[in-house]
Amino acid sequence: MKNTVEIRWHGRGGQGAKTAALLLADVAFKTGKYVQGFPEYGPERMGAPITAYNRISDKKITVHSNIYEPDFVAVVDDTLLEAIDVTHGLSPEGGIVVNTQKSREEIVKQLRGYQGKIYTIDAREISEKALGKYFPNSPMLAAVVALSGVIEQEVFLNEMRASFEHKFAKKPEVIDGNMAALELTFEALK
């Protein structure tokens, strides 16, 4: 499908991969894009592997299936690299971003010879610095936007602020913390 970016998210229940995919769809929709954001349901429980998906396009999306050949992949939990082929079907013209405290070189060895762009980000460090707790979804969301270029950074940040202000109107510290996590991620990936 031309003009469409497809993203697959791999995480564990409770880490926010589903929420990140839904937030990305919401923000992209607000910028005038056609979107899909959905999880693949299975035995939903805390810590179980989950998969979520995004399709973002300038044209109407007529495909309604899981994504088997993504342009980009986000791995919210690097322990999944041992159990799941996260690069399966991943376009070599696309890329992958992995949340890890390991070096990029260590991660490359676990990606089964994938030849596209490979980025690592320490979402734990960023979220603990910005939010005081480990919530990897905001840093991973910013990393996917940076990697894919699906939304301009400034537009993304403005739309995310508006979204957070709506959802957390009575918790300004949550708004500021999440915005800081997004901004720190963009800085870390420069």
C-alpha positions as CSV (number, residue, x, y, z in Angstrom):
1,M,0.0,0.0,0.0
2,K,1.7,3.2,-1.1
3,N,1.9,6.3,1.2
4,T,1.3,4.0,4.2
5,V,3.7,3.4,7.1
6,E,3.2,0.2,9.0
7,I,4.6,-0.2,12.5
8,R,4.6,-3.3,14.7
9,W,5.1,-3.1,18.5
10,H,6.4,-5.9,20.6
11,G,6.1,-5.6,24.4
12,R,4.8,-7.3,27.5
13,G,1.4,-6.8,29.1
14,G,1.5,-3.7,31.4
15,Q,4.4,-2.0,29.7
16,G,2.3,0.3,27.5
17,A,2.9,-1.0,24.0
18,K,-0.8,-1.1,23.3
19,T,-1.3,2.4,24.7
20,A,1.7,3.8,22.7
21,A,0.2,2.4,19.5
22,L,-3.2,3.9,20.3
23,L,-1.6,7.3,21.2
24,L,0.3,7.3,17.9
25,A,-2.9,6.6,16.0
26,D,-4.7,9.4,17.9
27,V,-2.0,12.0,17.3
28,A,-1.6,11.0,13.6
29,F,-5.3,11.3,13.1
30,K,-5.3,14.8,14.6
31,T,-2.8,15.8,12.0
32,G,-5.1,14.7,9.1
33,K,-3.8,11.2,8.5
34,Y,-5.8,8.1,8.0
35,V,-4.9,5.7,10.8
36,Q,-5.2,2.3,12.4
37,G,-4.0,1.5,15.9
38,F,-4.9,-1.9,17.4
39,P,-3.5,-4.7,19.6
40,E,-3.4,-8.4,18.7
41,Y,-5.4,-10.1,21.5
42,G,-4.3,-13.3,23.1
43,P,-4.0,-14.4,26.7
44,E,-3.9,-10.9,28.1
45,R,-2.1,-10.9,31.4
46,M,0.6,-8.8,33.0
47,G,4.0,-9.8,31.6
48,A,2.7,-11.9,28.7
49,P,4.1,-11.0,25.2
50,I,1.7,-8.7,23.3
51,T,1.8,-7.2,19.8
52,A,0.2,-4.0,18.6
53,Y,0.1,-2.3,15.3
54,N,-0.2,1.0,13.5
55,R,-1.0,1.9,9.9
56,I,-0.6,5.6,9.1
57,S,-1.4,6.9,5.6
58,D,-2.2,10.0,3.6
59,K,-4.8,8.0,1.8
60,K,-7.8,5.9,3.0
61,I,-6.7,2.6,4.4
62,T,-8.6,-0.4,3.1
63,V,-6.6,-3.2,4.6
64,H,-7.8,-4.6,7.9
65,S,-5.4,-7.2,9.1
66,N,-2.4,-7.7,11.3
67,I,0.9,-6.3,9.9
68,Y,3.2,-9.0,8.5
69,E,5.7,-6.8,6.6
70,P,6.2,-3.7,8.8
71,D,8.3,-0.7,7.8
72,F,9.3,-0.2,11.5
73,V,9.3,-2.3,14.6
74,A,9.4,-1.1,18.3
75,V,10.6,-3.6,20.9
76,V,9.5,-2.3,24.4
77,D,11.2,-5.2,26.2
78,D,14.5,-6.5,25.0
79,T,14.0,-9.9,26.7
80,L,11.5,-10.7,23.9
81,L,14.5,-10.8,21.4
82,E,15.3,-14.3,22.8
83,A,11.8,-15.7,22.3
84,I,10.3,-13.9,19.3
85,D,11.7,-13.1,15.8
86,V,10.9,-9.4,16.0
87,T,12.5,-8.8,12.7
88,H,10.2,-11.2,10.8
89,G,9.0,-9.5,7.7
90,L,10.7,-6.2,8.6
91,S,11.6,-4.1,5.6
92,P,15.4,-3.6,5.3
93,E,14.5,0.0,4.1
94,G,12.8,0.5,7.5
95,G,14.2,0.1,11.0
96,I,13.9,-1.2,14.5
97,V,14.1,0.5,17.8
98,V,14.8,-1.5,21.0
99,N,14.4,-0.4,24.5
100,T,17.5,-1.7,26.3
101,Q,20.3,-1.0,28.6
102,K,22.6,-3.1,26.4
103,S,24.9,-1.7,23.8
104,R,23.8,-1.5,20.2
105,E,26.4,-4.1,19.3
106,E,24.9,-6.6,21.7
107,I,21.4,-6.0,20.3
108,V,22.6,-6.4,16.7
109,K,23.7,-9.9,17.5
110,Q,20.2,-10.8,18.6
111,L,18.4,-9.5,15.4
112,R,19.0,-12.5,13.2
113,G,21.1,-10.7,10.6
114,Y,18.6,-7.8,10.1
115,Q,20.3,-5.2,7.7
116,G,18.1,-2.1,8.2
117,K,18.4,0.8,10.6
118,I,18.9,-0.4,14.2
119,Y,18.4,2.0,17.2
120,T,18.6,1.4,20.9
121,I,17.2,3.6,23.6
122,D,17.2,3.3,27.4
123,A,13.6,4.0,28.1
124,R,14.1,3.0,31.7
125,E,16.6,5.7,32.3
126,I,14.6,8.3,30.4
127,S,11.3,7.6,32.1
128,E,12.8,7.4,35.6
129,K,14.5,10.7,35.0
130,A,11.4,12.4,33.7
131,L,8.6,10.6,35.6
132,G,10.3,9.1,38.6
133,K,9.0,5.7,37.6
134,Y,9.6,3.1,34.9
135,F,7.0,3.8,32.1
136,P,8.6,2.9,28.8
137,N,5.7,3.8,26.5
138,S,6.3,7.6,26.2
139,P,10.0,7.2,25.4
140,M,9.3,4.4,23.0
141,L,6.5,6.4,21.3
142,A,8.9,9.3,20.7
143,A,11.6,6.9,19.4
144,V,9.1,5.4,16.9
145,V,8.2,8.9,15.7
146,A,11.9,9.9,15.4
147,L,12.8,6.6,13.6
148,S,9.8,6.6,11.2
149,G,9.4,10.3,10.5
150,V,5.7,9.7,10.3
151,I,4.9,13.0,12.1
152,E,7.1,16.0,12.4
153,Q,8.7,16.3,15.8
154,E,7.3,19.7,16.7
155,V,3.8,18.8,15.5
156,F,4.0,15.5,17.4
157,L,5.0,17.3,20.6
158,N,2.3,19.9,20.3
159,E,-0.4,17.2,19.7
160,M,0.9,15.1,22.6
161,R,0.8,18.0,25.0
162,A,-2.8,18.7,24.0
163,S,-3.6,15.0,24.5
164,F,-1.9,14.8,27.9
165,E,-3.6,18.1,29.0
166,H,-7.0,16.6,28.2
167,K,-6.3,13.2,29.8
168,F,-4.5,14.5,32.9
169,A,-6.0,17.9,33.5
170,K,-5.9,17.4,37.3
171,K,-2.4,16.0,37.3
172,P,0.0,18.6,35.8
173,E,3.0,16.7,37.0
174,V,2.0,13.7,34.8
175,I,1.8,16.1,31.8
176,D,5.2,17.7,32.5
177,G,6.8,14.3,33.2
178,N,5.5,12.7,30.0
179,M,6.5,15.7,27.9
180,A,10.0,15.6,29.4
181,A,10.2,11.9,28.5
182,L,9.3,12.6,24.9
183,E,11.8,15.5,24.6
184,L,14.6,13.6,26.3
185,T,14.1,10.7,23.9
186,F,14.4,13.0,20.9
187,E,17.6,14.4,22.3
188,A,19.0,11.0,23.0
189,L,18.4,9.9,19.4
190,K,20.1,12.9,17.8
